[in-house]
Amino acid sequence: MPREGISARGRRLLVEGRLNVLKVDREAIRATCKGESGTVHQLSWTSAADWFCSCPARSRCAHLVALMLVTIEPGGTWTSAADVISRHEDPFEGVAQ
């Protein structure tokens, strides 16, 4: 069986309900994400510090992919908190299960 890629793992974390977005505004994004081992990782973005995850990955991780999927519009445009909230009415819409 092929190994699951980072993007696929990030989508799966969303489907499994492991991402908890705590704050989204123009200055910062904060969230937590429960990893495969059950460890809860701290995630964030700020304009000064860019993207951050407390997991041991040295580059982009599945936790950040999950957060980016709900905070960045296709094409790379940052979205507003209102857009993020409205999209969470049905978080599984369009996601293959």
ABEGO torsion letter per residue (X at the ends): XBBBBAAAAAAAAAAAGABBBABBBAABBBBBBBBAAGBBBBBBBBAAAEBBBABABABBBAAAAAAAAAABBBGGBBBBAAAAAAAAABAABGBBX
